[in-house]
C-alpha cells in the first residue's frame, strides 16, 4: 500500500477544474486507488468529478491518496 498526502493549495479549494485535473491524472494509474479525506477510516472511491468535489476541501486542508 502506498499513501501520498496532498495539501490543497488553490485559493478556492477543490472545485470543478482541480477536480477534473486530479481525476485525469489518477485515471492514468493502473492500480485501484481511494481518496482518504479524513471523513472516516475507509476513505472514498473517487470515480467522478462530483465525487471529488463532494469532499468540499478548502485551501490548506489535506487529502491522502491511497494506492
Steps between C-alpha positions, in 0.01 A plus 500: 500500500629841402367816665558849364392805701403811305426850621232704325678822404251657259338822619149359452574144614390202295242611245419386145830567322732354767265201539516430127878540498544260793267246342689520167828429677354216707337341196848423363579286806449131434444401863189561708507803724289685752504853631516516877371839607486447876126429475535147635754217503375360169543809285299551185543355152505795262398387155336825388557873528197535727647245744814711535310828520272353770802483729467880527865550590608858557841658462744362757315172556663162431395189313672163472518294183524131585606254229 
